[in-house]
Amino acid sequence: MAGLSLKIRLLAFFVAVSWAYDMEAWLRSVNIPIPTEDPSVAVNSVGSIPTIGILTMPTDEDHRMFGTSYIVASYVKWIEMAGGRVVRIPYDAPLDERRRLFNSVQGVLIQGGASNLITSFTPYYNSVRQLFEWVLEAHEKGDEVPLWGTCLGFEQLCILASHDHFSALGNFNAENITLPLYFTPAAVRSRLFGKAPRDVLDTLATQPVTVNYHHNGISPNSASVSSPAPADYPYLQQFFEVLSVNRDRDGVPFVSTVEARNGVPVWGVQWHPERAIFEHHPEEDDVLDMAGVAANQYLANFLVEQARRNGHQFADPDQERAAMMANWAPRFMEADEIVAQVYYWP
Protein backbone atom coordinates (compact mmCIF):
# COMPACT_ATOMS: atom_id res chain seq x y z
CA MET A 1 0.00 0.00 0.00
CA ALA A 2 2.88 2.36 0.84
CA GLY A 3 4.40 1.70 -2.59
CA LEU A 4 1.07 2.42 -4.28
CA SER A 5 0.72 5.71 -2.37
CA LEU A 6 4.20 6.78 -3.48
CA LYS A 7 3.37 5.95 -7.10
CA ILE A 8 0.19 8.05 -6.88
CA ARG A 9 2.12 11.02 -5.48
CA LEU A 10 4.77 10.73 -8.18
CA LEU A 11 2.09 10.49 -10.87
CA ALA A 12 0.39 13.62 -9.49
CA PHE A 13 3.73 15.47 -9.54
CA PHE A 14 4.45 14.59 -13.18
CA VAL A 15 0.90 15.52 -14.19
CA ALA A 16 1.29 18.91 -12.49
CA VAL A 17 4.64 19.55 -14.21
CA SER A 18 3.21 18.47 -17.56
CA TRP A 19 0.14 20.71 -17.06
CA ALA A 20 2.34 23.71 -16.25
CA TYR A 21 4.46 23.08 -19.35
CA ASP A 22 1.42 22.65 -21.57
CA MET A 23 -0.21 25.79 -20.13
CA GLU A 24 2.84 27.90 -21.00
CA ALA A 25 2.89 26.45 -24.52
CA TRP A 26 -0.82 27.19 -24.91
CA LEU A 27 -0.40 30.78 -23.71
CA ARG A 28 2.31 31.32 -26.31
CA SER A 29 0.23 29.70 -29.06
CA VAL A 30 -2.63 32.16 -28.54
CA ASN A 31 -0.34 35.18 -28.09
CA ILE A 32 -1.26 35.77 -24.43
CA PRO A 33 1.63 37.40 -22.52
CA ILE A 34 3.10 35.19 -19.82
CA PRO A 35 3.21 37.08 -16.49
CA THR A 36 6.68 38.23 -15.45
CA GLU A 37 7.99 40.43 -12.69
CA ASP A 38 7.88 44.12 -13.53
CA PRO A 39 11.33 45.59 -12.80
CA SER A 40 9.86 49.11 -12.83
CA VAL A 41 7.85 48.39 -9.68
CA ALA A 42 10.10 48.78 -6.66
CA VAL A 43 9.58 46.72 -3.53
CA ASN A 44 10.31 47.42 0.10
CA SER A 45 12.49 45.60 2.60
CA VAL A 46 10.09 42.71 3.09
CA GLY A 47 9.30 42.10 -0.56
CA SER A 48 5.77 43.15 -1.38
CA ILE A 49 4.15 44.26 1.88
CA PRO A 50 3.80 48.05 1.70
CA THR A 51 3.68 50.11 4.86
CA ILE A 52 1.11 52.90 5.07
CA GLY A 53 1.63 55.76 7.49
CA ILE A 54 -1.51 57.09 9.19
CA LEU A 55 -1.30 60.58 10.65
CA THR A 56 -2.53 60.81 14.24
CA MET A 57 -5.12 63.44 15.25
CA PRO A 58 -5.39 65.56 18.39
CA THR A 59 -7.95 64.21 20.85
CA ASP A 60 -11.01 66.32 21.64
CA GLU A 61 -11.90 67.41 25.16
CA ASP A 62 -14.38 64.57 25.72
CA HIS A 63 -11.69 61.93 25.20
CA ARG A 64 -8.60 63.69 26.54
CA MET A 65 -8.51 61.30 29.53
CA PHE A 66 -7.48 58.51 27.14
CA GLY A 67 -4.63 60.38 25.46
CA THR A 68 -3.67 63.47 23.49
CA SER A 69 -3.65 61.91 20.01
CA TYR A 70 -5.33 58.96 18.34
CA ILE A 71 -5.95 56.78 15.28
CA VAL A 72 -9.31 55.06 14.75
CA ALA A 73 -8.65 51.32 14.55
CA SER A 74 -10.91 50.69 11.55
CA TYR A 75 -8.42 52.51 9.29
CA VAL A 76 -5.68 50.17 10.47
CA LYS A 77 -7.86 47.12 9.82
CA TRP A 78 -8.83 48.45 6.38
CA ILE A 79 -5.18 48.71 5.31
CA GLU A 80 -4.22 45.37 6.82
CA MET A 81 -7.18 43.70 5.11
CA ALA A 82 -5.60 44.70 1.78
CA GLY A 83 -2.22 43.22 2.66
CA GLY A 84 -0.54 46.37 3.94
CA ARG A 85 1.04 47.24 7.26
CA VAL A 86 0.50 50.40 9.28
CA VAL A 87 2.82 52.87 10.97
CA ARG A 88 1.65 55.89 12.96
CA ILE A 89 2.95 59.32 12.04
CA PRO A 90 2.48 61.58 15.09
CA TYR A 91 1.07 64.88 13.87
CA ASP A 92 2.94 66.72 16.66
CA ALA A 93 6.30 64.97 16.28
CA PRO A 94 9.32 67.15 15.41
CA LEU A 95 9.60 67.96 11.73
CA ASP A 96 12.71 65.80 11.27
CA GLU A 97 10.94 62.79 12.77
CA ARG A 98 7.89 63.20 10.53
CA ARG A 99 10.17 63.55 7.52
CA ARG A 100 12.02 60.36 8.50
CA LEU A 101 8.76 58.47 8.78
CA PHE A 102 7.54 59.83 5.44
CA ASN A 103 10.75 58.63 3.78
CA SER A 104 10.24 55.20 5.39
CA VAL A 105 6.63 54.44 4.45
CA GLN A 106 5.23 53.64 1.02
CA GLY A 107 1.97 55.59 1.37
CA VAL A 108 0.11 58.01 3.66
CA LEU A 109 -3.50 58.07 4.89
CA ILE A 110 -5.25 61.09 6.43
CA GLN A 111 -8.20 59.90 8.53
CA GLY A 112 -11.54 61.48 9.30
CA GLY A 113 -12.29 63.57 12.39
CA ALA A 114 -13.55 66.90 13.73
CA SER A 115 -13.85 69.69 11.17
CA ASN A 116 -12.57 72.41 13.52
CA LEU A 117 -9.09 70.97 12.97
CA ILE A 118 -8.99 72.22 9.38
CA THR A 119 -10.81 75.54 9.46
CA SER A 120 -7.64 77.45 10.35
CA PHE A 121 -3.88 76.98 10.39
CA THR A 122 -3.85 74.59 13.35
CA PRO A 123 -0.77 72.46 14.12
CA TYR A 124 -2.66 69.49 12.72
CA TYR A 125 -3.54 71.35 9.50
CA ASN A 126 0.10 72.35 9.04
CA SER A 127 1.24 68.77 9.60
CA VAL A 128 -1.06 67.54 6.83
CA ARG A 129 0.17 70.38 4.61
CA GLN A 130 3.77 69.21 5.01
CA LEU A 131 2.85 65.64 4.02
CA PHE A 132 0.94 67.00 1.02
CA GLU A 133 3.94 69.07 -0.08
CA TRP A 134 6.34 66.14 0.39
CA VAL A 135 4.13 63.92 -1.79
CA LEU A 136 4.13 66.57 -4.54
CA GLU A 137 7.90 67.04 -4.28
CA ALA A 138 8.44 63.28 -4.48
CA HIS A 139 6.18 63.06 -7.54
CA GLU A 140 8.24 65.71 -9.32
CA LYS A 141 11.28 63.45 -8.81
CA GLY A 142 9.49 60.34 -10.07
CA ASP A 143 8.97 58.96 -6.55
CA GLU A 144 5.27 58.02 -6.37
CA VAL A 145 4.02 58.02 -2.77
CA PRO A 146 0.21 57.72 -2.67
CA LEU A 147 -1.66 60.09 -0.38
CA TRP A 148 -5.23 59.17 0.61
CA GLY A 149 -7.73 61.31 2.48
CA THR A 150 -11.01 60.04 3.95
CA CYS A 151 -13.85 62.36 5.07
CA LEU A 152 -12.02 65.11 6.99
CA GLY A 153 -8.83 64.04 5.20
CA PHE A 154 -10.62 64.50 1.87
CA GLU A 155 -11.84 67.94 2.93
CA GLN A 156 -8.37 69.07 3.97
CA LEU A 157 -6.80 67.87 0.74
CA CYS A 158 -9.39 69.93 -1.15
CA ILE A 159 -8.60 73.01 0.94
CA LEU A 160 -4.88 72.52 0.36
CA ALA A 161 -5.47 72.11 -3.38
CA SER A 162 -7.49 75.35 -3.38
CA HIS A 163 -4.48 77.19 -1.90
CA ASP A 164 -5.85 77.35 1.64
CA HIS A 165 -9.31 78.67 0.84
CA PHE A 166 -11.11 77.49 3.98
CA SER A 167 -14.33 78.93 2.57
CA ALA A 168 -14.38 76.07 0.06
CA LEU A 169 -15.99 73.97 2.81
CA GLY A 170 -19.79 73.98 2.65
CA ASN A 171 -22.46 72.64 5.00
CA PHE A 172 -24.37 69.45 4.23
CA ASN A 173 -26.92 67.21 5.90
CA ALA A 174 -25.07 63.94 5.46
CA GLU A 175 -24.56 62.51 8.95
CA ASN A 176 -25.12 58.74 9.02
CA ILE A 177 -26.46 58.23 5.51
CA THR A 178 -25.51 55.41 3.15
CA LEU A 179 -25.57 56.11 -0.59
CA PRO A 180 -24.62 54.81 -4.03
CA LEU A 181 -22.14 56.88 -6.05
CA TYR A 182 -23.11 59.03 -9.02
CA PHE A 183 -20.08 58.61 -11.25
CA THR A 184 -18.94 61.45 -13.50
CA PRO A 185 -17.55 60.81 -17.01
CA ALA A 186 -14.06 61.28 -15.55
CA ALA A 187 -14.43 58.10 -13.48
CA VAL A 188 -14.20 55.87 -16.54
CA ARG A 189 -10.72 57.11 -17.44
CA SER A 190 -9.47 57.52 -13.87
CA ARG A 191 -6.73 55.47 -12.26
CA LEU A 192 -8.99 54.73 -9.29
CA PHE A 193 -12.02 53.38 -11.14
CA GLY A 194 -10.87 52.94 -14.74
CA LYS A 195 -9.64 49.37 -14.20
CA ALA A 196 -11.93 48.42 -11.33
CA PRO A 197 -13.86 45.14 -11.70
CA ARG A 198 -17.25 45.60 -13.32
CA ASP A 199 -19.07 44.12 -10.35
CA VAL A 200 -17.39 46.62 -8.01
CA LEU A 201 -18.48 49.54 -10.19
CA ASP A 202 -22.00 48.15 -10.49
CA THR A 203 -22.27 47.81 -6.71
CA LEU A 204 -20.93 51.30 -6.02
CA ALA A 205 -23.23 52.83 -8.64
CA THR A 206 -26.45 51.01 -7.80
CA GLN A 207 -26.35 50.01 -4.13
CA PRO A 208 -26.27 52.19 -0.97
CA VAL A 209 -22.86 50.96 0.17
CA THR A 210 -20.89 54.19 0.79
CA VAL A 211 -21.19 55.39 4.40
CA ASN A 212 -21.30 59.18 4.84
CA TYR A 213 -20.75 60.78 8.23
CA HIS A 214 -20.14 64.46 7.57
CA HIS A 215 -21.76 67.85 7.95
CA ASN A 216 -19.13 69.66 5.87
CA GLY A 217 -18.01 69.00 2.34
CA ILE A 218 -17.21 70.38 -1.09
CA SER A 219 -19.88 71.64 -3.49
CA PRO A 220 -19.57 70.55 -7.15
CA ASN A 221 -19.53 74.26 -7.98
CA SER A 222 -16.30 74.64 -6.02
CA ALA A 223 -14.44 72.14 -8.20
CA SER A 224 -16.59 72.32 -11.34
CA VAL A 225 -17.66 68.81 -12.26
CA SER A 226 -18.16 70.02 -15.84
CA SER A 227 -14.64 71.01 -16.91
CA PRO A 228 -15.51 73.89 -19.28
CA ALA A 229 -17.51 75.65 -16.55
CA PRO A 230 -15.67 78.08 -14.28
CA ALA A 231 -15.11 76.82 -10.76
CA ASP A 232 -15.59 78.87 -7.61
CA TYR A 233 -12.08 77.77 -6.63
CA PRO A 234 -10.04 77.39 -9.84
CA TYR A 235 -6.94 75.98 -8.14
CA LEU A 236 -9.08 73.17 -6.73
CA GLN A 237 -10.41 72.42 -10.23
CA GLN A 238 -6.91 72.50 -11.69
CA PHE A 239 -5.59 70.02 -9.13
CA PHE A 240 -8.46 67.56 -8.68
CA GLU A 241 -10.78 65.81 -11.08
CA VAL A 242 -14.19 64.91 -9.63
CA LEU A 243 -14.98 61.20 -10.04
CA SER A 244 -18.32 61.04 -8.22
CA VAL A 245 -20.95 63.22 -6.59
CA ASN A 246 -23.87 62.61 -4.25
CA ARG A 247 -26.84 64.40 -2.70
CA ASP A 248 -27.44 64.85 1.01
CA ARG A 249 -30.77 64.35 2.78
CA ASP A 250 -31.96 67.75 1.58
CA GLY A 251 -31.06 67.04 -2.05
CA VAL A 252 -27.99 69.31 -1.99
CA PRO A 253 -25.15 67.89 -4.15
CA PHE A 254 -21.65 67.36 -2.80
CA VAL A 255 -18.41 65.96 -4.21
CA SER A 256 -17.78 62.41 -2.97
CA THR A 257 -14.62 61.18 -4.76
CA VAL A 258 -11.65 63.00 -6.29
CA GLU A 259 -8.38 62.10 -7.99
CA ALA A 260 -5.46 64.41 -8.64
CA ARG A 261 -4.81 65.29 -12.28
CA ASN A 262 -1.64 64.64 -14.29
CA GLY A 263 -0.74 61.39 -12.55
CA VAL A 264 -0.18 62.96 -9.12
CA PRO A 265 -0.81 60.14 -6.59
CA VAL A 266 -3.44 61.86 -4.43
CA TRP A 267 -7.00 60.61 -3.85
CA GLY A 268 -9.83 61.60 -1.56
CA VAL A 269 -13.23 60.21 -0.60
CA GLN A 270 -15.86 62.06 1.42
CA TRP A 271 -17.32 58.69 2.43
CA HIS A 272 -15.92 55.98 4.73
CA PRO A 273 -14.92 52.71 3.02
CA GLU A 274 -13.28 51.53 6.26
CA ARG A 275 -16.38 52.27 8.32
CA ALA A 276 -18.67 50.33 6.02
CA ILE A 277 -16.76 47.14 6.83
CA PHE A 278 -15.55 47.53 10.41
CA GLU A 279 -17.94 49.85 12.30
CA HIS A 280 -21.40 48.52 13.17
CA HIS A 281 -23.30 50.92 15.38
CA PRO A 282 -26.83 49.80 16.37
CA GLU A 283 -28.33 53.11 15.17
CA GLU A 284 -26.76 52.79 11.72
CA ASP A 285 -28.28 50.95 8.79
CA ASP A 286 -25.08 50.06 6.97
CA VAL A 287 -24.77 46.28 7.22
CA LEU A 288 -23.34 45.18 3.87
CA ASP A 289 -23.60 41.99 1.87
CA MET A 290 -20.57 40.37 0.26
CA ALA A 291 -20.74 42.66 -2.79
CA GLY A 292 -20.81 45.77 -0.58
CA VAL A 293 -17.81 44.59 1.43
CA ALA A 294 -15.88 43.80 -1.75
CA ALA A 295 -16.65 47.24 -3.22
CA ASN A 296 -15.34 49.03 -0.12
CA GLN A 297 -12.35 46.72 0.11
CA TYR A 298 -11.44 47.49 -3.50
CA LEU A 299 -10.34 51.00 -2.50
CA ALA A 300 -7.97 49.63 0.16
CA ASN A 301 -6.59 47.18 -2.39
CA PHE A 302 -6.03 50.06 -4.80
CA LEU A 303 -4.21 52.21 -2.23
CA VAL A 304 -1.92 49.38 -1.12
CA GLU A 305 -1.18 48.47 -4.74
CA GLN A 306 -0.21 52.08 -5.49
CA ALA A 307 2.14 51.97 -2.50
CA ARG A 308 4.05 49.10 -4.09
CA ARG A 309 5.30 51.50 -6.76
CA ASN A 310 8.02 53.11 -4.66
CA GLY A 311 11.05 51.80 -2.81
CA HIS A 312 10.68 53.63 0.50
CA GLN A 313 11.87 51.61 3.46
CA PHE A 314 13.11 51.98 7.00
CA ALA A 315 16.84 52.37 7.59
CA ASP A 316 16.99 49.10 9.54
CA PRO A 317 14.65 46.34 10.75
CA ASP A 318 14.71 47.58 14.35
CA GLN A 319 13.35 51.00 13.35
CA GLU A 320 10.71 49.30 11.24
CA ARG A 321 9.60 46.99 14.02
CA ALA A 322 9.47 49.81 16.58
CA ALA A 323 7.14 51.83 14.34
CA MET A 324 4.58 49.09 13.61
CA MET A 325 1.05 49.49 14.98
CA ALA A 326 1.34 46.01 16.53
CA ASN A 327 3.30 47.69 19.35
CA TRP A 328 0.05 49.19 20.70
CA ALA A 329 -3.40 47.91 21.51
CA PRO A 330 -6.63 49.80 20.70
CA ARG A 331 -9.12 50.76 23.37
CA PHE A 332 -12.59 49.20 23.15
CA MET A 333 -14.91 52.22 23.33
CA GLU A 334 -18.23 52.61 25.08
CA ALA A 335 -21.39 51.45 23.30
CA ASP A 336 -22.60 55.00 22.58
CA GLU A 337 -19.43 55.96 20.68
CA ILE A 338 -19.57 56.00 16.87
CA VAL A 339 -16.37 53.94 16.58
CA ALA A 340 -15.63 50.63 18.25
CA GLN A 341 -11.86 50.78 18.80
CA VAL A 342 -9.32 53.61 19.00
CA TYR A 343 -5.54 53.76 19.48
CA TYR A 344 -4.53 56.51 21.94
CA TRP A 345 -1.14 57.98 22.82
CA PRO A 346 -0.16 60.27 25.73
Residue pairs with C-beta under 8 A, 6 or more apart in sequence:
24 34
27 33
27 34
28 34
41 308
41 309
42 308
42 309
42 310
42 311
43 308
43 311
44 50
44 51
44 106
44 311
44 312
44 313
45 313
45 314
45 317
45 320
48 308
49 83
49 84
49 85
50 83
50 84
50 85
50 106
50 107
50 304
50 307
50 308
51 84
51 85
51 86
51 87
51 104
51 105
51 106
51 107
51 307
51 312
51 320
52 79
52 84
52 85
52 86
52 87
52 105
52 106
52 107
52 108
52 109
52 303
52 304
52 307
53 86
53 87
53 88
53 89
53 101
53 102
53 104
53 105
53 107
53 108
53 109
54 71
54 75
54 76
54 79
54 86
54 87
54 88
54 89
54 108
54 109
54 111
55 89
55 91
55 108
55 109
55 110
55 111
55 127
55 128
55 131
56 69
56 70
56 71
56 88
56 89
56 90
56 91
56 92
56 345
57 69
57 70
57 71
57 91
57 111
57 113
57 114
57 117
57 124
58 68
58 69
58 91
58 92
58 117
58 123
58 124
59 66
59 67
59 68
59 69
59 70
59 344
60 114
63 70
63 342
63 344
66 331
66 342
66 344
67 344
67 345
67 346
68 92
68 345
68 346
69 90
69 91
69 92
69 344
69 345
70 342
70 343
70 344
70 345
71 88
71 111
71 325
71 342
71 343
72 111
72 112
72 274
72 339
72 341
72 342
72 343
73 278
73 330
73 339
73 340
73 341
73 342
73 343
74 274
74 275
74 277
74 278
74 279
74 339
74 340
74 341
75 86
75 109
75 111
75 150
75 274
76 86
76 325
76 330
76 343
77 274
77 277
77 278
78 273
78 274
78 277
78 278
78 297
78 300
79 85
79 86
79 109
79 300
79 303
79 304
80 86
81 277
81 297
81 300
82 297
82 300
82 301
82 303
82 304
83 301
83 304
84 107
84 300
84 303
84 304
84 307
85 324
85 325
86 324
86 325
87 101
87 104
87 105
87 323
87 324
87 325
88 323
88 325
88 328
88 343
88 345
89 98
89 101
89 102
89 105
89 108
89 131
90 97
90 98
90 345
91 123
91 124
91 127
91 128
92 123
92 127
93 101
95 130
98 127
98 130
98 131
99 134
101 323
102 108
102 131
102 134
102 145
103 312
104 312
104 313
104 314
104 315
104 319
104 320
104 323
105 145
105 312
106 145
106 146
106 307
106 308
106 310
106 312
107 145
107 146
107 147
107 148
107 303
107 304
107 306
107 307
108 131
108 135
108 145
108 146
108 147
108 148
109 148
109 149
109 150
109 153
109 303
110 128
110 131
110 147
110 148
110 149
110 150
110 152
110 153
110 156
110 157
111 150
111 151
111 152
111 153
112 150
112 151
112 152
112 153
112 213
112 214
112 272
113 151
113 152
114 152
115 152
115 155
115 169
115 214
115 215
115 216
117 124
117 125
117 152
118 124
118 125
118 128
118 152
118 155
118 156
118 159
118 166
118 169
119 166
119 169
120 166
121 164
125 156
128 153
128 156
128 157
128 160
129 160
131 147
132 147
132 157
132 160
132 266
134 145
135 145
135 146
135 147
135 264
135 265
135 266
136 264
138 144
138 145
138 310
139 145
139 263
139 264
139 265
143 310
143 312
144 265
144 306
144 309
144 310
145 265
145 307
145 310
145 312
146 265
146 266
146 267
146 303
146 306
146 307
146 309
147 157
147 265
147 266
147 267
148 266
148 267
148 268
148 303
149 155
149 156
149 157
149 266
149 267
149 268
149 269
150 268
150 269
150 271
150 272
150 273
150 274
151 213
151 214
151 269
151 270
151 271
151 272
152 214
153 268
154 218
154 258
154 268
154 269
154 270
155 169
155 214
155 216
155 217
155 218
155 270
157 240
157 258
157 266
157 268
158 168
158 218
158 222
158 223
158 236
158 240
158 255
158 258
158 268
159 165
159 166
159 168
159 169
161 235
161 236
161 239
161 240
161 260
162 168
162 222
162 233
162 235
162 236
162 239
163 235
165 233
165 235
165 236
168 218
168 222
168 232
168 233
168 236
169 216
169 217
169 218
170 216
170 217
170 218
170 219
170 222
170 254
171 215
171 216
171 217
172 214
172 215
172 216
172 217
172 248
172 252
172 254
173 215
173 248
173 249
173 250
173 252
174 212
174 213
174 214
174 215
174 217
174 246
174 248
174 249
174 254
175 212
175 213
175 214
175 215
176 212
176 213
176 283
176 284
177 212
177 248
177 249
178 208
178 209
178 210
178 211
178 212
178 276
178 284
178 285
178 286
179 208
179 210
179 212
179 246
179 247
179 256
179 271
180 204
180 205
180 206
180 207
180 208
180 209
180 210
181 204
181 205
181 210
181 244
181 246
181 256
181 257
182 205
182 244
182 245
182 246
182 256
183 193
183 201
183 204
183 205
183 243
183 244
184 225
184 242
184 243
184 244
184 245
186 241
186 242
186 243
186 259
187 193
187 194
187 243
187 244
187 257
188 194
190 241
190 243
190 259
191 259
191 263
192 243
192 257
192 259
192 267
192 299
192 302
193 201
193 243
196 298
196 302
197 298
199 291
199 294
200 294
200 295
200 298
203 209
203 291
203 292
203 294
203 295
204 210
204 295
207 291
207 292
207 295
209 276
209 288
209 291
209 292
209 295
209 296
210 246
210 256
210 269
210 271
210 272
210 273
210 276
210 296
211 271
211 272
211 273
211 275
211 276
211 279
211 284
211 286
212 246
212 248
212 256
212 270
212 271
212 272
213 272
213 275
213 338
214 270
217 254
217 255
217 270
218 236
218 254
218 255
218 270
219 232
219 253
219 254
219 255
220 242
220 245
220 253
220 254
220 255
221 231
221 232
222 231
222 232
222 233
222 236
222 255
223 231
223 233
223 236
223 237
223 240
223 242
223 255
223 258
224 230
224 231
224 232
224 237
224 242
225 242
225 245
225 255
227 237
231 237
238 261
239 260
239 261
239 264
240 258
240 259
240 260
240 261
240 266
240 268
241 258
241 259
241 260
241 261
242 255
242 257
242 258
243 257
243 258
243 259
244 255
244 256
244 257
245 253
245 254
245 255
245 256
246 253
246 254
246 256
246 270
246 271
247 253
247 254
248 254
254 270
255 270
256 269
256 270
256 271
257 267
257 268
257 269
257 270
257 271
258 267
258 268
258 269
259 266
259 267
260 266
260 267
265 306
267 303
269 299
272 279
273 296
273 297
273 299
273 300
274 296
274 300
275 286
276 286
276 288
276 292
276 293
276 296
277 288
277 293
277 296
277 297
278 340
279 338
279 339
279 340
280 286
280 287
280 340
281 338
282 335
288 296
313 320
314 320
314 323
325 343
328 343
328 345
329 343
330 341
330 342
330 343
331 341
331 342
331 343
331 344
332 340
332 341
333 339
333 340
333 341
333 342
